[in-house]
Amino acid sequence: MNINDITITSLETITAFDCVTGSYKFTLDELQSATIAQTQDSQEVTGKQGRKLTSLKRNKAVTISGNNGLVSGGLLELQTGGTFENKATEVLWADYLTVADNKATTNFTAVGTTGNEITSVTVRNDNGTKGAVLTQGAEVATGVFTYDPATKALTFAENDVPAGSEIVVHYKRKITADVLENMSDSYSGKCMLYIDAFAEDKCSNVYRIQFFIPKADFSGEFSFEMGDSQTVHAFEAESLAGACGAGGALWTYTIFGANTEDAA
């Protein structure tokens, strides 16, 4: 097959595997963009009167970067050096409740030391601003409420919180969830990467392209922009030479027909 000029028409997926075991790690399949950037240093060799005789080329480097339209759990593990665990954990919760007959009931069970299960109770004024802040105690008193985890009931002092008043209740609740801890002494990892794309030549023949990066060292620097715009999961990795079985290859570029059959 004689390959001339082609146009890469679509980026499909980036798939990661463990460098040592070869086990599957994750796939980025909502890629907005991806870049493979190559750099190379050169040093001039000069002669008489500074004439350039030749150049010494060295330090070839390849950087892979891009943006995924979804936040990837597998990519997060690689970037932080952590591992997701499905386990019991505590989360801070907020209930917006209405007081009736000096009582209100949390939607979930607050956890904590006995007598200190509720983090805060704040009365909201009619105009929505912050009002009185109440504290939890062993007995009901002015400015002090009690909480019963068995019934999830908050009880207030007579006339302390008028009926119909809205309160904001912050407390911790225990749930089972997928948790990733970004530990200060764990760092980003390495993996094998396969980048798949489609391409066409000048005659509209369709090809598949695959970049294989034997050892991609991921950067631990990334950010999540949250607000009015979509949150995008950005990534960057550097290709390292010397991967097991890859020799000195930084990447391998393979182009083949979209319907290519198995080789004999």
Summary of the structure (lengths in Angstrom):
residues: 264
radius of gyration: 29.7
end to end distance: 16.5
largest distance: 98.8
contacts: 693
relative contact order: 0.22
helix: 4%
strand: 54%
